[in-house]
Amino acid sequence: MESKMKGTCVDGMIPKLFKGRMQSYIRCKEVDHLSSQTEAFYDIQLNIKGKHNILESFRDYVTVETLEGDNRYDAGPHGLQEAEKGVIFLSFPPVLHLQLMRFQYDPITDNNVKVNDRFEFPEHLSLDQFLQVSEPHDPADYILHAVLVHSGDNHGGHYVVYINPKGDGKWFKFDDDVVSRCKKNEAIEHNFGGHDDDIIVRQCTNAYMLVYIRKSHIDTVLAPVGEEDIPESLKNRLLEEKQLEAQRRKERNEAHLYMQVQVLLEDAFDGHQGNDLFDVDRVHYRSFRVKKSSTLSEFLQLLSHGLNFDVPQIRPWPFNLRTNQTLRPTALDMENDIGRTMQDIAENENPWTVFVETVDPENVVPKLPTFEKDSDVLLFLKKYDPKSRSITYCGHVYVAIAERICDCLLPIIWQRGNLPHGTEILLYEEVKPNMVEEIKPLCEPLEKVLDELMDGDVLIFQKYESEQMAAKNEYTTAKGFFRELYFRTEVTFYDKLSYSDPGFTLQLSQKMNYDQVANAVAEYLDTDPYLLQFFKYQGYRDVLGNPIKCTYEGQLKDIFAGFKPKQSKKIYYQKLSIRIDELENKRQFKCIWTNSQLKEEKELVLYPNKSGTVQDLLDEARKQIQLLENSSGRLRLLEIISSKIFNVQKEDVILDCLSSPGTKTYRIEEIPKDELDLGPDEMLVPVAHFQKEIFSTFGVPFFIRIKNREPFAAVRERIQAKLEVPDKEFEKFKLAIVIMGRQKYIADDCGDVVRIEDFQPQTMQGGSMQARPWIGLDHINKTPRPSRYTCLEKPIKIHN
């Protein structure tokens, strides 16, 4: 906006109104050294947490911070010095914006939250005490001009603003497009936030920004706006908006007097590959707003003007929904209906769909040919090509119902189908979806061959070829094509492992079996159909359903049983590393791989046999991992709960006996050589990281070998060597023995020795379970906090 103002009469107006200046400084206490910087501001962000009102927030803003101890200030040649750090205001602008920090980060919930605490702000505000040098002739006294209010929480809500337009205490509430008068306390006191006086509920409606105007500038800032101050362009725009709104209001008030007529010209039928003449969901209509009381004659005049044809050059054919659920044009009695009202002719149908026949735009003639309602019939022609399996629209034709097909219709078919004269053809009538009947013999009158001959009937023709007829597949004839078309459906496939996948859509037959669907998808994805797995979509719950077995014996339509007719059909898929027929005889097992140095950590998706054991699982893991040189070559399976080792699974345990992951994870790791052969006085003890509280565990847990009566200092050295932590950093680690939920810290220089009996499983109260002691490492968690959301989780939509 500032760049647009340059070179105009309002150049520099924004900083003149809104810019203030402040100085941030650092002043050393013991030496004469001052570092300062002057900055401009356009608004001030005030902390409201724990503050009662604006003055307390301003005092907090300018509070002096002492830099001492490890936080001393580097004063250059003076070295590290104790210093005072602060901010002082040099000037306040004529219009002061105060942003109240209602939205703050909460480290406990790892999210932004809204602070709804009570925070008071006055109508009149004096800020001289916060200026470095006050100005006696122009005190920093302000009057409240606007209060911006938010209702809701961090995820969304509603915004309104209260404005005191003239600074005279008369307040208005601006709520979307509604402006209303309100009381002063509704604008100010009611938006302090905090607790309601009547009910103990924290209010979620409160002010988040305040606008104050300096009293000495109020006559300038809020100067009255005269007619001459408004630019002509803005006047014209406002006038246009008023006229447009008046027009819309008039249309709304008169809506019951009008009807909508949806007009289709013949070009709307080109390219249509389905039943009838067009797809009602995809066709583009030309809409006309017509008075219900207007006559057919007046409607023709409207069409003539809108389509740029003379009235004799157009003829309307209203679409009629037949009892067999087809939508076909029907004739009007132009002589008797010309004076009838549109409402009567349309039989109160709104919108009313009409095919408007026009003369050929490339060969304009004065008028359309005469149509004899009693002796002629309107027919539409389509050509079917078995090679391309496609339909071509070939226009419409008037035919005398008493004439023979071979005399009146075949010459037109040969011409419009670009076929040599005398070509043998097959002729069909499109009766209804999944019902196309062959017409024969062709040397009989139309009225004898077609039992129920009506205007708007659709005929389909194709060239007769003996070779294609011998093939006898479903696309050989138009009849077979339309039968397949009846079962055709659009299915969208989505990658199960990618939430943002836009998917791809294929046209498939509802009669397809599993193999046919898999082959079609595999061809699109350029992969092996046996390396794909499909999943049903539960449309009523909008969630992923069960996998579809490759031995599924039903058809595609059975997968979508229960779906509504126009409901989008979805199937999810995932690419596999093993064949689907092998996968269905195996069990998917997800676990984490960690090498003996605790360095490499990645997810493994393994497929052991359903009846396999832990040893089978470990054998599968060997195919995906690479062991270190000179390693033991032995693997083990651990159960990890809350970053602590819960159990080591024996190799002969059947996989079905393992509980589902849930809150636990399974980890496969390489057994270090020093943990393979343990002496009678040695054992492996779990080690886990925690910060202050033993329930705040994190990181990668591991085993450490201990020996009875050895010093704890030796155990500490082995832990440090395993973690490869530098001496200076490891000094901050505190060692603790955790037994039955209580920790006992081991001092570095206490000389304590290991008592192996202290690490034997402890019987818990009730005697049904045993708790295993473990060694805890108490230190700061420096690992980045992982996101609480995965790419596969569905977001929550909040509609305000």
N, C-alpha and C positions, 0 to 999 in steps of 0.2 A: 504494500500500500504506500509505503514511504517513497518507493521509486516512482510510482504513478503520480505522486504529489509534486515531484521535483519540477521546477520551472513554472509552477502555478501559484495562485494567490495563497494557497494553504501549504506552501513548501515549508518544511520544518515544524509543522504543527504538532505532530505526534510527540517528538521529544520535548517540545515546549509545554505540552499538557501533562505528560506522564513520566518524564525522566527526572530522577533524583540522583544524588551522589552520596557515596559513603567511602570511608577510608578504613582499610584493614591495616593493622600495625603489629609489630613485634618490638617491644622495648626491653632492653637488658636492664637488670636490676643493679648489677655491680659495676658496669662500665658504661661509658657514654656512647651507646650504639642504638640506633633506631632504624628499623626497616618498615617502610609504609608503601601502600599502593592505593590510589584513588580509582574507584570503579563506579560506573553508572548502573542504575537499576530502574526497572519499569514496574516491578511489583516486589513485595516483601513476603517471604514465606515464614509464617510464625508457627512455632511449635505450641500445640495446645495440650499435649499430654501432661497431666499434673498441674496445669495452670488454670487459674480461676477466671482471668479476664485478659483483655488486650494489653493493659499496662504491665502485667506480670510477664506476658510473652515478650514484650519489648525489652524489659529488664533482662530476661534470659538471653535475648538476642545480643545484647551489648555486654553481657557478663565477661569479665576478664578471666582468661585461663592462664594458669601458672605452668610454665614449662620447667621442670626440675627433674633431678635424678637421671634415669636412663633417657628421659624425654627432653633433655636440655637442648637449647637452641645453638646451632653452629653459627657463631658470629664472625666467621672469617678469621682475621688476624687475632681476634680476642679468644679464639677457641670456643669450647662448649661453655655456655653461660646460662644461668637461670634468667628467665625472661617472662614478660607478661604479653599475652596475645589477646587481641580484641578487635572490635569494630566500633566505629563512631560515625554517626550520620553528619554529613556536611550540609545537606539541603534536602528538603522534602518537596515533591512536585505539587502543582495545583490540583491534580487528580491523583489520589493515592489508592492503589490496589493492594489489598491485604489478602493473601492466600492463607487460609487456615488449613493446617496439615491434618485433615481428617483421615487421609488414607496413608497408612504407614506399614512397613514390613514387620511381621511378627516372626522372630526366629523360632519360636516354639512350634508354630504350625507350618513354618516354611512357606508363608503366603502373605499377600497384602491383606490387611484387614481395615475396616472402617472404625475410627475412634468416635464413639457417640457420647463422650463425656460432656458435661455441661460447661459451656464457655460463654462468658458474658461479654457484650460489646455495647458501648454507649452510643447515644444519638449524637452527642457532642464530644469531641476528642481533642485533647491538647498534648502536643508532642515536643514542646520546647525543651523539656528536660533531657531529651535524647539527642539534641543537636550539640555539636562542638561549640558553636557560637550562635546564640539565638539572636533574632532580629527584632528589636523592640517595636519598630514601625510596621513589621509584618509578622506577627506571632503565628506559630504553626498550629493554629486552631482550625479544626475540621468539623464538618457536619456530614452525617451519614446520608448518602445519596441512593445506594442500591445494596440489596442483600440477595446473594445467589444461594439457593437452597437445594439440597439433594435429599430425596427420600429413598431409602433402600439400603443395600449393603454393597460390599466390594464387587459383587458380580453384576450389578445392574440396579436400575431404579428409575426415578422420575425427577426431572429438574423443573423448578419454577424460579422466578425472580420477582422480588418486591422492589419498586422504584418510587422514590420521592422526587417527581419530575422538576418541581420548581424550588425545592429546598424549603418549603413552607410547612412541612409536617403532614401534608396530604399524600397518603400512600396508595399505590395501585399494585395489584397482583397480576403478573403476566404468566399465564398457564397455557402453553402452546398457543392456540389462536384465540384464546379467551382472555380478555382484559377486564378486570373488575375493581371497584373501589374496595379498600379494606382499612381496618383500624391500625393505628400505629403499633399497638402491642402484638397484633398478629404478625406484623412484619419484623419486629425486633425480638421481644421477649419470648414469643412462641418458637423461635428458631435458635435458642441457646443450646438446645439438646439436653442430655442428661435424663434425670428421672422426672416423670410426671408427678404433679402434686397429689393427684387422686389415686392413681394406681401405680404400684411399684413395677414399672416396666420401663426399660431404657428406650428412649425415643430414638427412632432411626431417621427422623426428619430434623435436619439442622443446617445451619449456614456453613458453607465451605469457602466463600469469598465475599469480601466486603469492599465497597467503593465509597471513599470519602472525598469530599470536595473542600478545598481550603476556603474559609469564609471570605478572605480578602479577594478571591477570584470568582466567587459564586455568580456575581452579576455578569461576568464575561463568559464563564463556562456555560451557564444556563440562560444565556441571553435569548430573548424571544426571537422566533424565526418568522420573518415576514414573507409575504408572497414573492417579493423581489429576490429573496435569498435562495429560492428553489430553482435549480436549473430547468430549462425548458425540456431537456431530454427526460428528466425525472417526472416532470408534470405529465408529459405525454405517456410515459410508462404507467404511471398511476391511473391515468384516464383509461388506458387500454385495459388494465387489470380490472377496473370498475366495470367497464363495458362487457368484458369477458365474463365476469362474475354475474352480471345482470342477465347475460344471455344464458348462462348455465342455470341460473335460478328459474328463468322463464321456461327452459327445456324441462327442468324437474317438475315444475308446476303443471306443464302441459303434456307430460309423458304419457298420461292415460289416453290422450287424444290421438296418439301416433302409434304406428306399428313399424317393425323393421322388416324390410324385404331383402332377402339374400339372393343376389343375381349371379348365375353362372352362365358364362358364354361357352361356346364349343371347345375353345382351347383348354378349358379346365379338365376335359376328358382325355387329353393326350397323355400318354405315358402311364395311365392307370393300369395296373396289372392284376386287379382283383375283380370281385363280383360287382355288378351294377356298373355305373358310369364314372363314379368318383369315390374317394375315401372321405367320409364326412369329418374325420378327425384331422385331415391334412390339407383339404382343399382351401383355396383362398377365394373368399366371396367378395363381391362388390356390393356394399350395403347402401340401401336407400331408406331414408326416413320418410315415411308416407303417412299422411293423415288418414285415419280409419274411415272418415266420412267422404274422402275423395272418391271419384268414380274411376272405373277402369280406363276411361278415355283420358282423364287427367293423369293417371299413372303412366299411360303410354307416352304422353307429352313429357313427363318427367324422365322416363327412360330415354326418349329421343334426345333430350338435351344432355343427359349424363353420358350416353354412349356415342353421341355424335352421329346418329343415323336418323333419317326421316321416319315418321311413324309407319308408312307402308313398308319400310325395309326391316321391321322387327315384328316378332310374334312371340308372346309369352306362353310357356308350357309349364304350369305349376307341377312340382314333384308331389307324388302321392305315395304314401306307404301302403303297399298292398297287403292283403291278408297272409301272403307267404313270406312276409318280412323283406321284400325287395322294395327299393325306392326308385320309381320310374316316373318320367314326365307324362302328363295327361293333357288332353285338349280342353280349351275353353270354347264356349259358344260365343264367338266374338259378336255376333249380331244381337243376341239377347242379353249378353252380360255387359255390353259396352256402357250402359247407364247405371249399372249396379255399383254399390259401394264396395270398397276394398275389404272392409270387415266382413261383409256378407260372402264375397267370393272366396276369401281365405278361410271362411268358417271359423273365425276368431283364432286362427293359428298365428302365433307370434313367437319367433320370427317365421316368416313365410318364405320358403325356398322356391325359386323359379328358374327354369332354363329359358334363356332368351335367345331365340333363333334370329340370326341376322343374315343379310346378304353377304356374299363373299367380298371381303374388303379389297381383294386384289382384282376382282371382276365385278365392279359395282353395277347393279341394275336398278331401275327405278323402284321396283317392289318385289316382294317375295312371291313365289308361285302360289297359286290358289290351292287351298287344302279343303277338300270336300269331306266334311265330318262323317257323313253317312257311308261313303263309298271308298274313302282312302284310309290308310293307316300309317302312322309314323313309326319307322323302324330304325334302330341303331346297329351299325355294323362293326364287328371286330375281326381281325385276322390273327390266326394262331400259326406260329412257326415252330414246328417240333424240334428243329435243329438248335435254335437259340432258346427254346422253351419260353417264349415271350409272346405278349399280346400287343397288337398295334390297332389303335382306334382308326376307323375308316369312315367316320362321318355318319350322317343320317340321310334318310331317303323317304319320300312319299311313294307309296305303292298302292295301286287299286287292288282291293281284296279279292276281286273276281278274276284277276288275271293270273296266268300260270307263272310259276316261279321261274321256269326256264326262259320265259319271254320277257318278263318285267324286271327280274332281280339279278339273274346270272350275268347279263351284260354289264350291269353296274358293279357287281362284285369283281369281274375280270378287270375292269378298268381301275377301280380303286385299289385292288390288290396287286396291280402291276403284273397280271397274269395274261398269257396269250389267250386269244379268243378260242373258246372251245376246250379249255383246260378242265380236266375232271376234278371236281371238288367234293369235299364233305361239308355239309351244312348242319349246324346245330342251333338249338334254341336254349338260351340261358334262362332256365325256369326260375331257379332259386339257388342259394348256396348248396353245393354238393348235389345238384340236380341239373345236368345238362343232357338234353335229349336230341338224338339225331333226327333231322327232317328228311323224309323221303316218302314217296317218290318226288322228284323235282319237276315233273311235267304236269303237276296238278295245280289248281288254283290255291292261293294262300288260305282262303277261308275253309278249304276242305282238309288241307294238310295240318293246319294248326287249329286245335279244338277251341281254345280260348284266345283268339287273336285280339290284342289290345294295343292302343297307342303306347309307345315307350318300350315295346318288346325289344330284346337284344338278340341278334343273330350272330353266330360265330362261324367263320368259314376257314378251311385250310385246303391246301393242295393235296390231292390224293397221290401218294407214292407207294407203290407196291412193296419196295424194299423196307421202308419204314414200318409198314403195316405188319410185315413178317417178323420184325424185331419184337413187337408186342411188349414193350415196357410201359410204365405208367404214364410216360410223356409222349407216347406215339400219337395220341389223338387229343383234341381239345377236351373231350369228356374226361379222359384220364388226368389231364393237367388240372382241371378245375376240381376234380376229386382230391388230388394232392394239395391243391391250394386251400381247400377247406380245412385240412389238417395242419396247414403251415402255421407256425407261430414264431415269434421273435424271443430269443432267450439271450440274456446278458450274462456273461461269465466274468467273475472277479477273482483276482489272486487273493487267496486266503491270508497270505503272509504280508500283504501290503494294504494297509487301511486306506491309503490315498489312491489306490489303483482305480482309474476311471472305468476299467472294464472294456469289453468288446462285445458286440451283438452279432449273433448269427441267426439266419432264418432256417429253422429245422422243421421236420415233420413230427407231429405228435405221435406218429406210429413208429418212430425210430426206437430201436433197442439200445442197450448200453453200448455195445461195440460201435454202432453207427454214430452215436453222439460222440464217443471218445475219438473216433477217427476224424470227425469234422473239426473238433477242437484242436486235435493234434496237428492237423493240416494247417490250421490258422497259426498255431504257435510254432510250427516247424519242429516238432518233437515226436517221440515215440508215444503212441496212445497208451502203452502199458507203463509209461513213466508219469502218468497223471492219476491223481486221486480227486474225486468229486464229492461235494458236500451239499446236502439239501439246505434250502433257505426257508426258515419258518416265518412266513410273511406276516402272520397275525401277531408275532412277538418281535419282529424285526431283529432276529438274531440268527446266528449260524446254527444249522441243525446237524444231524448225524451224517457220517460218511456213507456214500452209496457204494455198495460192494460191486466188484467187477462181475460177480455172478448174478447180478440183479436181473430178474426174468421179466419184469414189467416193461411198459413202454414209457416214452417221455411224458405222455399225458398223465400217467399214474403218479409221476413225481410231483406234478403240480395239482394233484387232486385236492380240492378244498380252496384253491385260489379263486378269487373273483374274476369275472370275464375280462375286465380291463386292467386287472392288477398286473404290474410288471413282473415278469418271470425271471428269477435270478438263480444261478448255480455258482457255487464257489469251487475253486480248484487249487491244487498245489502240485508243483513239480516234485518228482521223487528221484532218489538216487538208486532205488531198486525197483524191480517190477511190481506192479500193484498186486498180481496174483501171489507173489512171494510175500509181500507186505501183509496181506490179510491172514497169512499163516504165522505171522510174527507179532511181537508186541513192541510198541514204540516206547522207548525208555530215554528220558532226557536227564542228563547229568552234567557235572562240571569236571573238566580235566585240569589237574594241577601237577606239575612235575616235581621232582624231589627237592628242587631249590626254591619252590613256592613262587617261581617267576611267571611261568606260563599259565594262564587261566582262560579257558574257552569252553563254550557249551558244546556238548556232544549229543547227537540224536542217534541212538543205537536201535537196532532191530533184531534182538535175540528171538529165538523160538518161544512161543507162548508157554511151553512146558519146560523151558530152560532153567538153569540155575545161575547163581552169581558168577560162577566160573565161565559159563557161556557168555555172560554179559561182558566180562573182562576180555574174553577172546575177541568179541566184536569190537571192543574199544581199541585193541592192538592194531586193527586195520586202519584206524583214523589218526593215530598218534605216532610221534617219533620220539623214541627214548634217547636219552643222552648216552654218549660213549662211556664205556666202563661203568655203566649203571648195573644195578642188581637184576633188572629185567623182570622183577616181580611187581604185580599190581594188587591193590586192595580197594574195597568199596566202603566209603564212610557215609554215615548219616550226619548231616550238619543241621543244627537248629539254632537260630539266633547267633550265628557266627561262632558256635561252640560245637565240638565233636561230641555227638551223642552216642554213637555206636560204630563198631567195625563189623560188617556182615561177613559171616563165614562163607567159604567158597561153595559149599554144598547146599546152601539155602535156596529153596525154590523161589523164583521171582514172584510168583503169585502170592507168596507169603509177605512180600514187602508192601507196606502201606503206601497209598498214593502220596505224592509229594506234599501237597497242601502247604503247611508252614515250614516244612523241612525241605532240604535239598540233598541230593546224593552227589558224592564226589568220588571220582576215581583218581588215584594218585599212585605214583611210583614209590615203592618202599625203599628208603635209603639203605645202603649196605650195613651201616652200623646199627640198624634196627632189626636185622634178620635173626641173628643168633644172640639171644639174651642169656646171661648167666642166671643161676638160681637166686642171686641177690639183686637182680636187675628187673626193671619193668618199664613200660612205655606209659607216659602220663600226658594227657591232653593239655595244650597250652592255648589260651585265648587272650585277645586284646580287649581292654575295657578302659573307659574314661570315668574316673571317680566312682561311679556306681557299677557294681558287678553285673547289673542288668543292662548296662549300656555297652554291650559288646559290639565289636566291629572287626573288619579285616578278615584275614585268612587264618583260621586256627590250624594247629599242627601238633604232632607228637614230639616229645623229647625223651631221650633215654636217661633214666636216673639209676643210681646205684646206692644201695643201703649204706649209711654212715659216711657217704662222701659229703664234703662241704657244699653248701648251697652256692658258694662262690664259683665252684666248678660248673654247676648247672647253669648259672648265670652266663658264664663264658660260652658254653655250648649254644645257649639260646641266642646270644649276640652273634656268634659265628654263623648260625643257621639263617638269621635275619639279615646278616651283612650290614649291620647298623654301625656307623662310626662311634668311637669312644665318647666324644663330646655329646652326641645326641643320646647315646644309650645311658648316660649318667642320669638322664631325666626319667628313665623307666624305673618303676617300683615293682618289685617282685612280691607276689602274694599267693598264699595257699587258700583256695576257696573250698570250704567243706560245708555242706548243708546250707548253702546260701549266705555264708558269712566268710569274710576274708580276713586272713591273718598276714600282715605285711612282714617280710623278711628284710632286716636291715643289711646293708651292703657289708658292713664290717663287724657283724655280731658273732661270726664264727659258728653259726648254727649248722648242723649236719642234717642230712636227709634221713628220715625215719620212714622206711618203706611201708610200714603198717599204717602210716597216716594217709596213704593214698589207696588203701583198699576200699572197695565199695561200702558205703554206709547205709544201714537199713533205715528207711524213712518211717515216720509214724504210721502205724497200721500194719507195717511189715510186708506190704504187698509189692513195694518197689524199692530199689536200691539206688542211691545217689552216688555217683562216682566223683571224688575230689579232682580238682584240676588246678593248674598253675595259671594265675592271671598276671598279665603285664599291664600295669596302670600307666597310661601316658596319653597325651593329647592326640585326638583323632585328626590327622591331617589329610585323610583321603577325601576327595570331593564327594559331596552328598549326591547320590544318584537321583535321577528324576523319579518321581512317584508315579509317573504315567508311562506307558509303553505305546508304541506306534499302533498296537492292535486294539487298544482300549478305545471305546466309542466316546466321543465328547458329549457332555451334557449341554443341551440347547436351552438357553434362557430367553424367553420371549417377553420383552418389556411392553 
